[in-house]
């Protein structure tokens, strides 16, 4: 088991260094702009407001599912997992650009940004597939940026995506489960 974890950490480190050094600076700037818009869930709140305003009943339903999933994913990733894992961020010397200075001090595991992005997108998509597809691109960009900027290891992003998917699943099924249990 120790050998498996050692190998995972080595692969995680190699992928982190590769992403940080191989993504062209112009692409990195675009990724940073998208990530900044997603900071504090601004991008997803804006998308939900637009869906609710312009999307009729389907837009309101998709927005509610997306925001519910986002809140669940944030609570699990930032409120619980980061407190338990306490994993340090990738070493600054691995990151050959200045974005490494903007990293938070919190635990690296899991990526809360990725959890929120995936949760929102995965919860919106079943109700409004077009909106879900439109959200998928910035969600993927946020995930890539978190590794490219040195804020996370790829395994942090993968775990954040898993938390996001679980949050979306729960947010979409919780009302029916609640009604079945209590009514």
C-alpha positions as CSV (number, residue, x, y, z in Angstrom):
1,X,0.0,0.0,0.0
2,X,2.9,2.4,0.8
3,X,4.4,1.7,-2.5
4,X,1.2,2.4,-4.3
5,X,0.8,5.7,-2.5
6,X,4.4,6.6,-3.3
7,X,3.9,5.9,-7.0
8,X,0.7,8.0,-6.9
9,X,2.5,10.9,-5.4
10,X,5.3,10.6,-7.9
11,X,2.8,10.6,-10.9
12,X,0.9,13.4,-9.3
13,X,4.0,15.5,-9.0
14,X,5.2,14.8,-12.5
15,X,1.8,15.7,-13.9
16,X,1.7,18.9,-11.9
17,X,5.2,20.0,-13.1
18,X,4.3,19.2,-16.7
19,X,1.0,21.1,-16.6
20,X,2.6,24.1,-15.0
21,X,5.5,24.3,-17.5
22,X,3.8,23.1,-20.8
23,X,0.7,25.2,-21.0
24,X,1.5,28.2,-23.1
25,X,1.4,31.6,-21.3
26,X,-1.5,32.9,-23.4
27,X,-3.6,29.9,-22.6
28,X,-2.6,30.2,-19.0
29,X,-3.9,33.8,-19.0
30,X,-7.3,32.7,-20.4
31,X,-7.5,30.0,-17.8
32,X,-6.8,32.5,-15.1
33,X,-9.5,34.8,-16.3
34,X,-12.1,32.0,-16.2
35,X,-10.9,30.8,-12.8
36,X,-11.1,34.4,-11.4
37,X,-14.7,34.6,-12.6
38,X,-15.4,31.3,-10.9
39,X,-13.8,32.5,-7.6
40,X,-16.4,32.5,-4.8
41,X,-18.8,30.9,-7.3
42,X,-19.5,34.2,-9.1
43,X,-19.6,32.5,-12.5
44,X,-22.0,29.8,-11.4
45,X,-24.3,32.3,-9.6
46,X,-24.3,34.5,-12.7
47,X,-25.1,31.5,-14.9
48,X,-27.9,30.4,-12.5
49,X,-29.4,33.9,-12.5
50,X,-29.3,34.1,-16.3
51,X,-31.0,30.6,-16.5
52,X,-33.7,31.6,-14.0
53,X,-34.3,34.9,-15.8
54,X,-34.3,33.7,-19.4
55,X,-35.0,30.0,-19.2
56,X,-38.6,29.8,-18.0
57,X,-39.5,26.9,-15.8
58,X,-36.7,24.7,-17.1
59,X,-34.1,27.5,-16.4
60,X,-35.4,28.0,-12.9
61,X,-35.3,24.3,-12.2
62,X,-31.8,23.9,-13.7
63,X,-30.6,26.9,-11.7
64,X,-32.0,25.6,-8.5
65,X,-30.5,22.2,-9.0
66,X,-27.1,23.7,-9.9
67,X,-27.0,26.0,-6.9
68,X,-28.1,23.2,-4.6
69,X,-25.4,20.9,-5.9
70,X,-22.8,23.7,-5.7
71,X,-23.6,24.4,-2.0
72,X,-23.4,20.7,-1.1
73,X,-20.1,20.3,-3.0
74,X,-18.6,23.3,-1.3
75,X,-19.7,22.1,2.2
76,X,-18.2,18.7,1.6
77,X,-15.0,19.8,-0.1
78,X,-14.2,23.0,1.8
79,X,-16.1,22.4,5.1
80,X,-15.2,18.8,5.6
81,X,-12.5,17.2,3.3
82,X,-10.0,20.1,3.4
83,X,-10.2,20.0,7.3
84,X,-9.5,16.3,7.4
85,X,-6.9,16.0,4.6
86,X,-4.7,19.0,5.4
87,X,-2.5,18.3,2.3
88,X,0.1,20.9,1.4
89,X,0.0,22.7,-1.9
90,X,2.5,21.7,-4.6
91,X,5.9,23.1,-3.9
92,X,6.4,26.6,-5.3
93,X,9.7,25.7,-7.0
94,X,7.7,23.3,-9.3
95,X,5.8,26.2,-10.8
96,X,7.8,28.3,-13.3
97,X,5.5,31.3,-13.3
98,X,4.2,34.0,-10.9
99,X,0.7,32.6,-10.4
100,X,2.0,30.4,-7.6
101,X,2.1,33.5,-5.4
102,X,-1.7,33.8,-5.4
103,X,-2.4,30.3,-4.0
104,X,-4.5,30.0,-0.9
105,X,-3.1,28.7,2.4
106,X,-5.8,26.1,2.9
107,X,-5.4,22.4,2.2
108,X,-4.8,21.3,-1.3
109,X,-7.2,18.3,-1.1
110,X,-9.7,18.4,-2.7
111,X,-10.1,21.2,-5.2
112,X,-13.1,23.2,-4.0
113,X,-13.2,25.2,-7.3
114,X,-13.5,22.0,-9.3
115,X,-16.1,20.6,-6.9
116,X,-18.3,23.6,-7.4
117,X,-17.8,23.8,-11.1
118,X,-18.5,20.1,-11.7
119,X,-21.5,20.1,-9.2
120,X,-23.2,23.0,-10.9
121,X,-22.6,21.7,-14.4
122,X,-23.6,18.1,-13.6
123,X,-26.8,19.2,-11.8
124,X,-27.9,21.6,-14.6
125,X,-27.3,19.2,-17.5
126,X,-30.1,16.7,-17.0
127,X,-32.7,19.5,-16.9
128,X,-31.2,21.7,-19.6
129,X,-28.6,19.9,-21.7
130,X,-27.7,22.9,-23.7
131,X,-26.9,25.0,-20.6
132,X,-25.0,22.0,-19.1
133,X,-22.9,21.8,-22.3
134,X,-22.2,25.5,-22.2
135,X,-21.1,25.3,-18.5
136,X,-18.9,22.3,-19.2
137,X,-16.2,24.3,-21.0
138,X,-15.6,26.8,-18.2
139,X,-15.8,23.9,-15.7
140,X,-13.1,22.0,-17.5
141,X,-11.0,25.2,-17.8
142,X,-11.3,25.8,-14.0
143,X,-10.1,22.2,-13.3
144,X,-7.1,22.6,-15.7
145,X,-6.2,26.0,-14.3
146,X,-6.0,24.7,-10.7
147,X,-3.2,22.4,-11.7
148,X,-1.5,24.8,-14.2
149,X,-1.4,27.5,-11.5
150,X,0.2,25.3,-8.9
151,X,-2.8,25.5,-6.6
152,X,-3.6,21.7,-6.8
153,X,-2.3,18.3,-7.8
154,X,-4.2,16.4,-10.4
155,X,-5.5,14.1,-7.8
156,X,-7.0,17.1,-5.9
157,X,-8.9,18.1,-9.0
158,X,-10.1,14.5,-9.6
159,X,-11.3,14.3,-6.0
160,X,-13.0,17.7,-6.4
161,X,-14.7,16.4,-9.5
162,X,-15.9,13.3,-7.7
163,X,-17.3,15.5,-4.8
164,X,-19.0,17.7,-7.4
165,X,-20.6,14.7,-9.1
166,X,-21.8,13.3,-5.8
167,X,-23.2,16.8,-4.9
168,X,-25.1,16.9,-8.2
169,X,-26.5,13.4,-7.8
170,X,-27.7,14.2,-4.2
171,X,-29.1,17.7,-5.1
172,X,-31.1,16.1,-8.0
173,X,-32.4,13.2,-5.9
174,X,-32.8,14.8,-2.4
175,X,-36.3,16.3,-3.0
176,X,-37.8,13.0,-4.1
177,X,-36.0,11.1,-1.2
178,X,-37.2,13.7,1.3
179,X,-40.8,13.6,0.0
180,X,-40.8,9.8,0.0
181,X,-39.4,9.7,3.5
182,X,-41.6,12.4,5.1
183,X,-44.9,12.3,3.2
